[in-house]
Amino acid sequence: MKKIIVAEDDPAIGDILQLILEGDGYQVEVFVDGDSMMESKLDPPDLFLLDRQLINSDGLEVCRRLKSRDTTSNIPVIILSASDHVAEMARSAGANAFLEKPFTMQRLRDLVARYV
């Protein structure tokens, strides 16, 4: 089973992402901040979904840290944000894709399927 780690500070959005992705057959772990995600001792996932603005951390900085580590550098990262101007910053941080909020379930599914 493919595994996705989600970092989303809004519990409602985190729950929705988890429900959609688990319904599609993925194993999902949700964190509300990037620091706790980075400190966890979980096995590396097949994909990271990171909100741009996280509690006590910046999703773009978390992406940079993930892409700089040998154990996670090749794992795709999708940045989520309500601000469309974040797309270029996400690419500069090493993200594989950007998804603007609000998004449709189908757009989320298509993007996730592209990278896992």
C-alpha positions, 0 to 999 in steps of 0.5 A: 500500500502506498503511503502519503504523509500530509502536513496541514495545520487546519484539522478539517482540511487534514481530515478531508485529505485523509478521508479522500486518500484513504478512500482511494487506498492510500495509507495516510499519516497527518501532521499539523506542523512540519517540525513534528513531521520531520522529527517523527521516526516513520518510514519514508512515504511515497509522497508528501503533501505539505501546506504552505503555512504550518503551525510553527513552520513554513511548508516551503522550508520543510520541502527544502529540508526534505529535498536536502536529506538523502532519505527523502530527496527523491520523494515527491512533494506537493505544496498546497496553498490558498495563494496562487503566487506560491507556485513559483516559490514551491518550485524553487523550494524543490516541490514537484507540484503545487495545488491551489486551494480550494481544489476539487477532489478529482484534481487532488486525486489526479495529482497524487496519482501522477506522483505515487 
